[in-house]
């Protein structure tokens, strides 16, 4: 696992809104897949970041912010949530917080073919089950878990929704970084869970770890930070400020690119990566 800097949200205490069962208000899921097969790339290997969503107080405000920052378009989902799309393909979800006391946060989900077994392995390794596996319509099964230091992440067992229809492109997910105070323990925990995705021959992981104090104050809790790719970091930071967001950590160099940590206009943290 890599050892470079960045930042992320606070641990979530409840699951994010479920993805919409129908990706379009005017066409069936089967019709959408037939017209745009690239949207369904197939299940991601276990341990691969495969999806992310944001818990927001104001979903409409989130649509305005991320739509202008990344060029996303949106389709209505269930429970006030929306699917974010780029070039017609799903890249993220914005959901409304069920409880205003919940953190405003981006959550990264890791793929697994067997969410029950992986959940048991996580607790056996010293992690916690925050929200037990639950079905999301016909799309798959989700869970929220925490590592031994309390960094929260999601699990996704795909059925009809494999996850990202587009990633690594400008305006989409490109990297997840764990900020931890125990890098040795993180190596053991995540290396044991996701050894193949991280270390198998030919592996090209989208996940690394760094000491939290490399970028953040010592009191910052451990967390996993989602990174979105941009083509011009300085220009993107200007857009973040103009839209009411703020810069938490100014640009710095990492082995995988030039990075800055920001929050949106509702306080959800994420990183921008130029490479």
C-alpha positions as CSV (number, residue, x, y, z in Angstrom):
1,X,0.0,0.0,0.0
2,X,1.2,3.5,-0.8
3,X,2.3,5.9,1.9
4,X,1.3,9.3,0.6
5,X,-0.8,12.1,2.1
6,X,-4.6,13.5,1.9
7,X,-8.0,13.9,3.9
8,X,-11.5,12.5,4.3
9,X,-14.8,12.6,6.1
10,X,-15.7,11.5,9.6
11,X,-17.1,8.1,10.5
12,X,-20.7,7.6,9.4
13,X,-23.2,6.2,11.9
14,X,-25.8,4.9,9.5
15,X,-26.0,3.6,5.9
16,X,-26.2,6.0,3.0
17,X,-29.4,6.1,1.0
18,X,-29.8,3.0,-1.2
19,X,-29.0,3.5,-4.9
20,X,-32.0,3.9,-7.1
21,X,-33.6,0.6,-8.4
22,X,-34.2,2.3,-11.8
23,X,-31.3,4.4,-13.2
24,X,-33.7,6.5,-15.2
25,X,-37.2,7.9,-14.4
26,X,-38.3,7.1,-18.0
27,X,-36.7,3.7,-18.9
28,X,-36.3,0.4,-17.2
29,X,-32.9,-0.8,-15.9
30,X,-32.8,-3.5,-18.6
31,X,-33.4,-1.0,-21.3
32,X,-30.7,1.3,-19.9
33,X,-28.2,-1.5,-20.0
34,X,-29.2,-2.5,-23.5
35,X,-28.6,1.0,-24.8
36,X,-25.5,1.7,-22.8
37,X,-23.6,-1.6,-22.1
38,X,-20.5,0.3,-20.9
39,X,-22.5,1.3,-17.9
40,X,-22.3,-2.2,-16.6
41,X,-18.6,-3.2,-16.7
42,X,-19.1,-6.4,-14.7
43,X,-18.4,-7.0,-11.0
44,X,-15.2,-5.5,-9.6
45,X,-12.6,-7.8,-7.9
46,X,-12.8,-8.1,-4.1
47,X,-11.0,-5.2,-2.5
48,X,-11.4,-2.8,-5.4
49,X,-13.1,0.6,-4.6
50,X,-16.2,0.2,-6.7
51,X,-18.7,2.9,-5.6
52,X,-19.0,6.0,-3.5
53,X,-21.8,8.2,-2.2
54,X,-22.3,11.3,-0.2
55,X,-24.6,12.0,2.7
56,X,-25.8,15.6,2.4
57,X,-28.4,17.8,4.1
58,X,-29.2,19.5,0.8
59,X,-29.2,17.2,-2.2
60,X,-30.2,20.0,-4.6
61,X,-27.3,22.1,-3.4
62,X,-25.0,19.1,-3.9
63,X,-26.3,18.7,-7.5
64,X,-25.4,22.4,-8.2
65,X,-21.9,22.1,-6.6
66,X,-20.8,18.8,-8.1
67,X,-22.6,19.4,-11.4
68,X,-20.5,22.5,-12.0
69,X,-17.3,21.2,-10.5
70,X,-17.2,17.8,-12.3
71,X,-19.8,18.2,-15.1
72,X,-22.1,15.6,-13.6
73,X,-25.7,15.2,-14.7
74,X,-28.3,13.7,-12.3
75,X,-31.2,11.3,-12.3
76,X,-33.6,10.9,-9.5
77,X,-33.3,7.8,-7.2
78,X,-35.2,6.6,-4.2
79,X,-35.7,8.4,-0.9
80,X,-34.6,11.8,-2.3
81,X,-31.3,10.4,-3.6
82,X,-29.9,11.0,-7.0
83,X,-27.5,9.2,-9.4
84,X,-24.6,11.2,-10.7
85,X,-23.6,10.5,-14.2
86,X,-20.8,11.5,-16.5
87,X,-21.1,10.8,-20.2
88,X,-24.3,8.9,-19.3
89,X,-22.5,6.5,-17.0
90,X,-23.0,6.2,-13.2
91,X,-20.1,7.7,-11.2
92,X,-21.5,8.4,-7.7
93,X,-24.7,8.9,-5.7
94,X,-25.9,11.9,-3.6
95,X,-28.3,11.0,-0.8
96,X,-30.2,13.0,1.8
97,X,-29.1,12.4,5.4
98,X,-31.9,10.7,7.4
99,X,-30.8,12.4,10.6
100,X,-29.2,15.9,10.7
101,X,-26.8,14.7,13.4
102,X,-25.2,12.3,11.0
103,X,-21.9,13.5,9.4
104,X,-21.8,15.1,6.0
105,X,-19.4,12.7,4.3
106,X,-18.3,10.8,1.2
107,X,-18.2,7.0,1.8
108,X,-16.0,4.7,-0.4
109,X,-17.4,1.1,-1.0
110,X,-15.1,-1.9,-1.7
111,X,-16.3,-4.8,-3.8
112,X,-16.8,-8.3,-2.5
113,X,-18.5,-11.4,-3.9
114,X,-19.6,-12.5,-0.4
115,X,-20.5,-9.6,1.9
116,X,-21.4,-11.9,4.9
117,X,-18.1,-13.7,4.8
118,X,-16.1,-10.5,4.4
119,X,-18.0,-8.9,7.3
120,X,-17.1,-11.8,9.5
121,X,-13.4,-11.5,8.5
122,X,-13.5,-7.8,9.3
123,X,-14.8,-8.3,12.8
124,X,-12.4,-11.2,13.4
125,X,-9.5,-8.9,12.4
126,X,-10.5,-6.3,15.0
127,X,-12.8,-4.2,12.9
128,X,-16.5,-3.4,13.6
129,X,-19.7,-3.9,11.8
130,X,-21.4,-0.5,11.8
131,X,-24.5,-1.5,9.6
132,X,-25.0,-5.2,8.9
133,X,-25.4,-6.3,5.3
134,X,-28.8,-5.4,3.8
135,X,-30.3,-5.8,0.4
136,X,-30.6,-2.8,-1.9
137,X,-33.6,-3.6,-4.1
138,X,-32.3,-5.9,-6.9
139,X,-29.1,-4.0,-7.2
140,X,-26.9,-5.8,-4.6
141,X,-26.2,-5.8,-0.9
142,X,-24.4,-3.1,1.1
143,X,-22.8,-2.8,4.6
144,X,-20.9,-0.3,6.6
145,X,-17.9,-1.4,8.6
146,X,-15.0,0.2,10.4
147,X,-11.3,-0.8,10.7
148,X,-9.7,-1.2,14.1
149,X,-9.0,2.5,14.4
150,X,-12.5,3.5,13.5
151,X,-12.1,4.5,9.8
152,X,-15.5,3.7,8.2
153,X,-15.9,2.3,4.7
154,X,-18.6,0.5,2.8
155,X,-18.9,-3.0,1.3
156,X,-20.8,-3.7,-1.9
157,X,-21.8,-7.2,-3.2
158,X,-23.0,-6.5,-6.8
159,X,-26.1,-7.9,-8.4
160,X,-27.6,-5.6,-11.0
161,X,-25.4,-2.6,-10.1
162,X,-21.6,-3.5,-10.4
163,X,-20.6,0.0,-9.3
164,X,-18.7,2.7,-11.3
165,X,-19.6,2.8,-14.9
166,X,-16.7,5.2,-15.4
167,X,-13.6,5.8,-13.2
168,X,-10.1,7.3,-13.5
169,X,-11.4,9.9,-16.0
170,X,-11.5,13.6,-15.1
171,X,-14.6,14.2,-13.0
172,X,-14.7,10.6,-11.6
173,X,-13.2,8.6,-8.7
174,X,-9.5,7.9,-9.1
175,X,-8.1,7.0,-5.7
176,X,-8.9,6.3,-2.0
177,X,-6.4,7.1,0.8
178,X,-6.6,5.9,4.3
179,X,-5.3,8.4,6.9
180,X,-4.3,6.5,10.0
181,X,-2.1,6.7,13.1
182,X,-1.1,3.1,12.8
183,X,0.3,2.4,9.4
184,X,1.7,-0.9,10.4
185,X,-1.7,-2.1,11.8
186,X,-3.3,-0.8,8.6
187,X,-0.9,-2.8,6.5
188,X,-1.9,-5.9,8.4
189,X,-5.6,-5.3,8.4
190,X,-6.2,-4.2,4.8
191,X,-3.4,-6.4,3.5
192,X,-5.1,-9.4,5.0
193,X,-8.6,-8.5,3.8
194,X,-7.7,-7.4,0.3
195,X,-4.3,-9.1,-0.4
196,X,-5.1,-10.0,-4.0
197,X,-6.3,-6.5,-5.0
198,X,-3.3,-4.9,-3.3
199,X,-0.4,-7.2,-3.9
200,X,-1.2,-9.9,-6.5
201,X,1.0,-9.9,-9.6
202,X,-0.2,-7.2,-11.9
203,X,-2.3,-5.5,-9.2
204,X,-2.8,-1.8,-9.8
205,X,-4.7,-0.7,-6.6
206,X,-6.7,2.5,-6.3
207,X,-6.1,2.5,-2.5
208,X,-3.2,3.6,-0.3
209,X,-2.5,4.7,3.2
210,X,-0.6,7.5,5.0
211,X,0.0,8.7,8.5
212,X,-2.8,11.2,9.3
213,X,-0.3,13.8,10.6
214,X,1.3,13.9,7.1
215,X,-1.5,16.2,6.1
216,X,-3.9,16.8,9.0
217,X,-3.7,18.0,12.6
218,X,-3.0,15.2,15.1
219,X,-6.6,15.3,16.4
220,X,-8.0,14.4,13.0
221,X,-9.7,10.9,13.4
222,X,-8.6,8.1,11.0
223,X,-10.6,8.1,7.8
224,X,-10.7,7.1,4.2
225,X,-10.7,10.0,1.7
226,X,-12.1,9.7,-1.8
227,X,-10.1,11.4,-4.6
228,X,-11.6,12.7,-7.9
229,X,-9.5,13.3,-10.9
230,X,-9.2,16.8,-12.4
231,X,-7.2,18.1,-15.4
232,X,-6.3,21.4,-13.8
233,X,-6.0,21.4,-10.1
234,X,-5.5,25.1,-9.6
235,X,-8.6,25.9,-11.7
236,X,-10.6,23.3,-9.9
237,X,-9.7,24.8,-6.5
238,X,-10.9,28.2,-7.8
239,X,-14.2,26.6,-8.7
240,X,-14.5,25.0,-5.3
241,X,-14.0,28.4,-3.6
242,X,-16.4,30.1,-6.0
243,X,-19.1,27.5,-5.2
244,X,-18.8,28.0,-1.5
245,X,-16.4,25.2,-0.6
246,X,-13.0,25.6,1.0
247,X,-9.5,24.2,0.8
248,X,-8.4,22.1,3.8
249,X,-4.9,21.2,2.5
250,X,-3.3,23.1,-0.4
251,X,-1.7,21.3,-3.3
252,X,1.1,18.9,-2.5
253,X,3.0,16.2,-4.5
254,X,2.3,12.5,-3.9
255,X,3.6,9.5,-5.8
256,X,0.4,9.2,-7.7
257,X,-0.1,12.9,-8.6
258,X,-0.7,16.4,-7.4
259,X,-3.3,16.5,-4.7
260,X,-5.4,19.1,-2.7
261,X,-8.0,18.4,0.0
262,X,-11.2,20.4,0.0
263,X,-14.7,20.4,1.4
264,X,-17.9,21.1,-0.5
265,X,-20.3,23.9,0.5
266,X,-21.9,21.5,3.0
267,X,-18.7,20.3,4.7
268,X,-18.1,16.9,3.0
269,X,-14.4,16.4,2.5
270,X,-12.8,14.9,-0.6
271,X,-9.6,15.3,-2.6
272,X,-8.8,16.6,-6.1
273,X,-6.0,14.7,-7.9
274,X,-4.2,16.0,-11.0
275,X,-2.2,13.4,-12.8
